[in-house]
C-alpha cells in the first residue's frame, strides 16, 4: 500500500494544489509539505486531522493502512 508521503502527494495533485496552498490549509510552510511528500517528516496530530477533513478521507487512508477513503462516522 502507498505510504503517507505518496498519499499526500496524490491527494494534493488530485485537488490541483501547490505545496504552498496545501500548507496554508493546515497552517504550515510549503517546505513542511515538501518534507511530508519526501517522507522526511510528518505533521502533528492536528495537521493530520485537518488534512483528513480537508480531503474527506480517513486517517487510516492517509497513513496507508487502507485503500478505502471513506470516513467512519
PLY file of the C-alpha trace (Angstrom):
ply
format ascii 1.0
element vertex 73
property float x
property float y
property float z
element edge 72
property int vertex1
property int vertex2
end_header
0.00 0.00 0.00
1.09 3.59 -0.55
2.88 5.48 2.18
1.74 8.66 3.88
4.12 10.62 1.64
2.61 9.11 -1.51
-0.95 9.69 -0.30
-0.37 13.38 0.46
1.28 13.98 -2.89
-1.54 12.11 -4.69
-4.32 13.98 -2.90
-2.64 17.34 -3.42
-2.31 16.64 -7.16
-5.94 15.49 -7.41
-7.04 18.80 -5.93
-4.65 20.84 -8.10
-2.96 22.41 -5.09
0.58 23.67 -4.80
2.60 22.75 -1.73
2.18 26.34 -0.57
-1.61 26.20 -0.92
-1.84 22.93 0.99
0.43 24.35 3.67
-2.00 27.24 4.12
-4.83 24.75 4.66
-3.11 23.25 7.71
-1.05 26.25 8.78
2.47 25.16 7.82
5.08 26.41 5.36
5.42 24.85 1.91
8.72 23.23 2.88
6.85 21.23 5.53
4.58 19.84 2.82
7.69 19.11 0.74
9.15 17.19 3.69
5.92 15.22 4.16
5.91 14.27 0.48
9.54 13.14 0.67
8.84 11.05 3.79
11.27 13.11 5.85
8.75 14.32 8.42
5.12 14.01 9.43
2.54 16.53 10.60
1.41 16.69 14.19
-1.97 15.17 15.07
-3.80 18.47 14.48
-2.35 18.66 10.95
-3.29 15.05 10.22
-6.88 15.70 11.26
-7.01 18.87 9.16
-5.64 17.03 6.11
-8.11 14.16 6.52
-11.02 16.59 6.92
-9.94 18.78 4.02
-9.55 15.87 1.62
-12.56 13.98 3.03
-10.59 10.81 3.72
-9.94 8.71 6.79
-6.74 8.97 8.77
-6.16 5.27 8.06
-6.23 6.11 4.36
-3.69 8.91 4.87
-1.45 6.56 6.84
-1.60 3.93 4.10
-3.36 1.41 6.33
-6.29 1.01 3.95
-7.22 1.81 0.38
-10.72 2.86 1.45
-11.08 6.62 1.56
-14.35 6.63 3.47
-14.52 8.16 6.90
-16.34 6.09 9.56
-18.76 8.33 11.41
0 1
1 2
2 3
3 4
4 5
5 6
6 7
7 8
8 9
9 10
10 11
11 12
12 13
13 14
14 15
15 16
16 17
17 18
18 19
19 20
20 21
21 22
22 23
23 24
24 25
25 26
26 27
27 28
28 29
29 30
30 31
31 32
32 33
33 34
34 35
35 36
36 37
37 38
38 39
39 40
40 41
41 42
42 43
43 44
44 45
45 46
46 47
47 48
48 49
49 50
50 51
51 52
52 53
53 54
54 55
55 56
56 57
57 58
58 59
59 60
60 61
61 62
62 63
63 64
64 65
65 66
66 67
67 68
68 69
69 70
70 71
71 72
